[in-house]
Amino acid sequence: MTLTIARFKPEDISSEEASKALTSTSNHYKLEYFHVSSVGGVPRDILAYSGADWEDKEPTNWPAEKNSPFGVYPILHIFTPDGKHLKLCESIVVEHFLAKKFGLLGDNEWDEQQIKMFHSSSLYLRERVSMRVTWNYKEVMDKAFDKFLSNELPMWIETHTKHLKDNGSNGHYVGNKLSLADLQTANNIDHLQIIHGGDKVLEMIKSKSPEIWKVKETVDAEPRLQQWRQSEGYLRHLAMSKVLYANTGI
């Protein structure tokens, strides 16, 4: 394997120029990630929801060659009208940037911090199940899953349900409009239901928290997201995800 450590920006572009480029409303975006949902799901949803000029791109020459700032994906490529090309990577940074860019971080500073907290909590839940169950040793996956089902998942359900009730059980975490937190939870549910034991996860969420389930229903009902999720690209990601997560473990 050859690792090419890509730069975030060309050397001849200053920090000030790069910052200004990020604020342009006429940029073209290219999200580089594999043809599965996983950590590509939320950024793709944001780009589809926003109406931005964007495209889906699968890494080429992988795994023989990795061309990335950190050797991993996703990478958000940002192309400005005057020819500048910038890269952002690390999924949480990509998601925060896109959410801020397209109005998914609330109406004020307090809203933004709340949304980021809910987003982080849900993101961490997915990462825990990924590391402790999905990509654990096959001989201990069932035991690890049982622990997730009895410890981490109930805690996430209980705490998030309380906060959703505090917001009026209206299908949103903060206020009454779509946010990054809503998208993360909806994507979590989509992901969790196709992993090892996913039917049990889905049943627990639906039975114990109508409030969390309403978040998913609200996200799924958004017309721009419905259109994206009926597209050939999205359906391919979904089909490949089901294949990948049908036989996991190490």
C-alpha positions as CSV (number, residue, x, y, z in Angstrom):
1,M,0.0,0.0,0.0
2,T,1.2,3.5,-0.9
3,L,0.2,6.3,1.3
4,T,0.1,9.8,-0.2
5,I,-0.3,12.4,2.6
6,A,-2.4,15.0,0.8
7,R,-2.3,18.7,1.8
8,F,-5.4,20.4,3.0
9,K,-4.7,23.3,0.6
10,P,-2.2,24.3,-2.0
11,E,0.9,26.0,-0.6
12,D,0.3,29.2,-2.5
13,I,-3.0,29.8,-0.8
14,S,-2.8,31.7,2.4
15,S,-4.9,30.9,5.5
16,E,-6.9,34.1,4.9
17,E,-7.6,33.2,1.3
18,A,-8.6,29.7,2.3
19,S,-10.9,31.0,5.0
20,K,-12.6,33.4,2.5
21,A,-13.0,30.5,0.0
22,L,-14.9,28.4,2.6
23,T,-17.5,31.2,2.9
24,S,-18.3,31.3,-0.8
25,T,-21.9,30.5,-1.6
26,S,-21.0,29.2,-5.1
27,N,-18.6,26.4,-4.2
28,H,-18.8,22.9,-5.7
29,Y,-18.5,20.0,-3.2
30,K,-17.2,16.5,-3.8
31,L,-17.6,14.0,-0.9
32,E,-15.1,11.2,-1.2
33,Y,-16.1,8.1,0.6
34,F,-16.9,4.4,-0.1
35,H,-20.2,3.2,-1.5
36,V,-21.7,2.5,2.0
37,S,-23.6,4.7,4.4
38,S,-21.6,4.6,7.7
39,V,-19.8,8.0,8.3
40,G,-20.8,9.1,4.8
41,G,-24.5,9.1,5.6
42,V,-24.8,12.4,7.5
43,P,-22.6,14.5,5.1
44,R,-24.5,13.2,2.1
45,D,-27.8,14.0,3.8
46,I,-26.7,17.5,4.5
47,L,-25.5,18.1,1.0
48,A,-28.7,16.7,-0.5
49,Y,-30.9,18.7,1.9
50,S,-29.0,21.9,1.2
51,G,-29.5,21.9,-2.5
52,A,-25.7,22.5,-2.9
53,D,-23.8,21.7,-6.1
54,W,-22.2,18.4,-5.1
55,E,-21.2,15.0,-6.2
56,D,-20.5,11.6,-4.7
57,K,-17.1,10.1,-5.3
58,E,-15.6,6.7,-4.4
59,P,-11.9,6.6,-3.6
60,T,-9.9,5.3,-6.5
61,N,-6.9,2.9,-6.3
62,W,-7.9,1.9,-2.8
63,P,-6.6,-0.1,-0.9
64,A,-3.5,-0.2,-3.1
65,E,-3.1,3.5,-2.6
66,K,-4.4,6.0,-0.1
67,N,-4.4,9.7,-1.0
68,S,-5.7,11.5,2.1
69,P,-4.4,14.0,4.7
70,F,-4.7,11.3,7.4
71,G,-4.9,8.1,5.2
72,V,-8.6,7.8,5.9
73,Y,-12.0,8.9,4.5
74,P,-14.4,10.7,4.2
75,I,-12.8,13.8,2.5
76,L,-14.8,16.8,1.6
77,H,-13.3,18.5,-1.5
78,I,-14.3,22.1,-1.9
79,F,-13.8,23.8,-5.3
80,T,-14.3,27.5,-5.6
81,P,-15.4,29.4,-8.7
82,D,-11.9,30.8,-9.1
83,G,-10.2,27.4,-9.1
84,K,-9.2,26.9,-5.5
85,H,-9.3,23.4,-4.2
86,L,-9.5,22.8,-0.4
87,K,-9.9,19.6,1.6
88,L,-11.6,18.9,4.9
89,C,-11.4,15.5,6.6
90,E,-12.4,13.8,9.8
91,S,-16.2,13.1,9.7
92,I,-17.1,15.2,12.7
93,V,-15.3,18.3,11.2
94,V,-17.0,17.7,7.8
95,E,-20.4,17.4,9.5
96,H,-19.9,20.5,11.6
97,F,-18.7,22.6,8.7
98,L,-21.6,21.5,6.4
99,A,-24.2,21.9,9.2
100,K,-23.0,25.5,9.9
101,K,-22.8,26.3,6.2
102,F,-26.3,25.2,5.5
103,G,-28.2,26.3,8.6
104,L,-28.4,23.1,10.6
105,L,-26.9,24.4,13.8
106,G,-29.8,26.4,15.2
107,D,-30.5,30.1,15.5
108,N,-27.9,31.2,18.1
109,E,-24.8,30.1,20.0
110,W,-26.7,28.2,22.7
111,D,-28.7,26.3,20.0
112,E,-25.5,25.4,18.3
113,Q,-23.8,24.0,21.4
114,Q,-26.8,21.9,22.3
115,I,-27.0,20.5,18.8
116,K,-23.3,19.7,18.8
117,M,-23.7,17.9,22.2
118,F,-26.6,15.8,21.0
119,H,-24.7,15.1,17.7
120,S,-21.6,14.0,19.6
121,S,-23.6,11.7,22.0
122,S,-25.2,9.9,19.1
123,L,-22.0,9.8,17.1
124,Y,-20.2,8.2,20.0
125,L,-23.0,5.6,20.4
126,R,-22.4,4.5,16.8
127,E,-18.6,4.4,17.3
128,R,-19.0,2.3,20.4
129,V,-21.1,-0.3,18.7
130,S,-18.8,-0.3,15.7
131,M,-15.7,-1.0,17.8
132,R,-17.2,-3.2,20.5
133,V,-19.5,-5.3,18.4
134,T,-19.3,-4.9,14.6
135,W,-15.6,-5.2,14.3
136,N,-14.9,-7.3,17.4
137,Y,-13.7,-10.9,17.3
138,K,-16.4,-13.2,16.0
139,E,-16.3,-15.5,19.0
140,V,-17.2,-12.6,21.4
141,M,-19.6,-10.6,19.2
142,D,-22.7,-12.0,20.9
143,K,-21.5,-11.2,24.4
144,A,-20.4,-7.7,23.3
145,F,-23.7,-7.1,21.7
146,D,-25.7,-8.2,24.8
147,K,-23.7,-5.7,26.8
148,F,-24.4,-3.0,24.4
149,L,-28.1,-3.8,24.5
150,S,-28.2,-3.8,28.3
151,N,-25.9,-0.9,29.0
152,E,-25.0,1.7,26.3
153,L,-28.1,1.6,24.2
154,P,-30.6,2.0,27.2
155,M,-28.5,4.9,28.6
156,W,-28.6,6.7,25.2
157,I,-32.4,6.1,24.8
158,E,-33.2,7.3,28.3
159,T,-31.1,10.5,28.2
160,H,-32.1,11.5,24.7
161,T,-35.8,10.8,25.4
162,K,-35.6,13.2,28.4
163,H,-34.1,16.0,26.3
164,L,-36.5,15.4,23.4
165,K,-39.5,15.6,25.9
166,D,-38.0,18.9,27.2
167,N,-38.2,20.2,23.6
168,G,-41.8,19.3,23.4
169,S,-41.5,15.9,21.7
170,N,-41.9,17.6,18.3
171,G,-39.4,15.4,16.3
172,H,-36.5,17.8,16.8
173,Y,-33.8,18.1,19.4
174,V,-33.6,21.9,19.4
175,G,-36.4,24.2,18.5
176,N,-38.8,23.2,15.8
177,K,-36.6,22.8,12.7
178,L,-34.2,20.2,11.3
179,S,-30.7,20.1,12.7
180,L,-27.5,18.1,12.6
181,A,-28.5,16.3,15.8
182,D,-31.8,15.1,14.1
183,L,-29.8,13.8,11.1
184,Q,-27.3,12.0,13.2
185,T,-30.0,10.1,15.2
186,A,-31.9,9.2,12.1
187,N,-28.7,7.9,10.5
188,N,-27.9,6.0,13.7
189,I,-31.1,4.2,13.5
190,D,-30.7,3.4,9.8
191,H,-27.2,2.0,10.6
192,L,-28.1,0.1,13.8
193,Q,-30.9,-1.8,12.2
194,I,-28.6,-3.5,9.7
195,I,-25.8,-4.6,12.0
196,H,-25.5,-7.8,14.0
197,G,-28.6,-8.0,16.1
198,G,-30.1,-4.9,14.6
199,D,-33.7,-6.1,14.8
200,K,-33.4,-6.1,18.6
201,V,-31.9,-2.6,18.6
202,L,-34.7,-1.3,16.4
203,E,-37.4,-2.9,18.6
204,M,-35.9,-1.4,21.8
205,I,-35.8,2.1,20.3
206,K,-39.3,1.9,18.9
207,S,-40.9,0.4,22.1
208,K,-39.0,2.5,24.7
209,S,-38.9,5.9,23.0
210,P,-41.6,7.2,20.7
211,E,-39.8,10.5,21.0
212,I,-36.6,9.2,19.3
213,W,-38.6,7.4,16.7
214,K,-40.4,10.6,15.9
215,V,-37.1,12.2,15.1
216,K,-36.4,9.6,12.5
217,E,-39.9,9.9,11.1
218,T,-39.5,13.7,10.9
219,V,-36.2,13.4,9.1
220,D,-37.5,10.7,6.7
221,A,-40.5,12.9,5.8
222,E,-38.3,15.9,4.7
223,P,-39.1,16.2,0.9
224,R,-35.5,16.9,-0.2
225,L,-34.2,13.9,1.8
226,Q,-36.9,11.7,0.4
227,Q,-35.8,12.7,-3.1
228,W,-32.1,11.9,-2.2
229,R,-33.1,8.5,-0.7
230,Q,-34.9,7.5,-3.8
231,S,-31.8,8.2,-5.9
232,E,-29.6,5.6,-7.5
233,G,-26.6,6.7,-5.5
234,Y,-28.4,6.4,-2.1
235,L,-29.9,3.1,-2.9
236,R,-26.5,1.8,-4.0
237,H,-25.0,2.9,-0.7
238,L,-27.8,1.2,1.2
239,A,-27.4,-2.1,-0.7
240,M,-23.7,-2.1,-0.2
241,S,-24.1,-1.4,3.5
242,K,-26.4,-4.3,3.9
243,V,-23.9,-6.6,2.2
244,L,-21.0,-5.3,4.3
245,Y,-22.7,-5.5,7.7
246,A,-24.2,-9.0,7.0
247,N,-20.9,-10.6,7.8
248,T,-18.7,-8.6,10.1
249,G,-16.3,-9.4,12.9
250,I,-12.6,-10.2,12.7
